[in-house]
């Protein structure tokens, strides 16, 4: 048994040529003296470097290194090998005979003599080219990723919407510049408490419920909330969040936006209010007209009845109201479609104003005076300008019922003319003046029974604008109002 084992060990030993393994190893082997002199080197390393053994043995290993590597080797590697007795994975660049460079990782272990002093250092060199290339590729990939991140962040900062991202648990980890602008913060204030404090209290609970449901189910988030701006006013926003899944279908991030839809919400509200007002304004004269017709139907057998003339007048007045409302609606429709065309001719402005005054049905208690430059002519659409003047005078009477006199003043200049309609009514509050010519805008006037659709002045402004003129108003509370427009003499 013992004999058999001994023979087997001899056989195995005969299979292994230690010297051959050393010389042909896939890595470089060499040994140096305590002073750094090469005393042994394998064939693999010689092949890498392009030298033969006689050229290197007896030479300092550091001469194979660039200057920086030489200093590191002498000042760091050799002392470390002597103290720690081993060195692991130091990165060096070794110079070939043809002066090209090989990146390597150096591992070493100390050989001690019988007294424990350093006798030699055995070193192993592994090529670091693949690792260096991997690190280079990784660094390049990081640079590309960072460049792409900056590009996307730049694009996100240009978007007028708030852009955000959150972790799978819903913690915000990125917001764009619009977030910082809207909330006047540094972009690091992304705590949930900060965000929730900006929401209207009535919307906060519904939002939290929607957010929890999205986190629980992984479904997309969509919620309409009112958010306070830096001026302390609440504005409607549409908040959306979409989940991002990895290759395994796991939720990793949320990507979302928060768009300001306050203008849209208000426009829809104005539209609904307008429909309600229009319905009411049309229903009132139609209902009255229906009642008058029913009464007239009962009296038709008696044509001499004294009530008939008054009923006919009331019927005509209600038909006129309906006609005015329908005309305003048609005018707005034409404006929206770009079909409000002008038929310009040479117009005598004083004569045109006279026709307006004649056709406006007013009580005898009102006096309309035309003053200023007579005989002024303009190149304009007579019907449309008449419509503007009619509206100004009608408003002066309807919104200033206690004003007994309405003054129309014409001022002619070389290149343009001005028309002013002045009343002695209650005037308009300063903060409301900028909105008078907006579509659907109406002034609440407790002293007037007239409401309307809020379209008259808007249509007037559009007519004047299409003539190349200007329109405006000057007013002071308690001192009346002056509505005016200007027109170029040649349009």
Secondary structure, DSSP 8 states (H G I E B T S, - for coil): -HHHHHHHHHHHHHH--HHHHHHT-SSEEEEE-TTSBEEEE-HHHHHHHT--HHHHTTSBGGGGB-HHHHHHIIIIIHHHHHHHSEEEEEEEEEE-TTS-EEEEEEEEEEEE-TTS-EEEEEEEEEE-HHHHHHHHHHHHHHHHHHHHHHHHHHHHHHSSSEEEEEETTS-EEEE-HHHHHHHTS-S----HHHHHHTB-HHHHHHHHHHHHHHHHH---EEEEEEEE-TTS-EEEEEEEEEEEE-TTS-EEEEEEEEEE-HHHHHHHHHHHHHHHHHHHHHHHHHHHHHHHHHHHHHHTT-TT-THHHHHHHHHHHHHHHHHHHHHHHHHHHHHHTT------EEEEHHHHHHHHHHHS---TT-EEEEEE--S-EEEE-HHHHHHHHHHHHHHHHHH-TT--EEEEEEEE-SSEEEEEEEE-S----HHHHTTTTSTT-----TT------S-HHHHHHHHHHHTT-EEEEEE-TTS-EEEEEEEES--
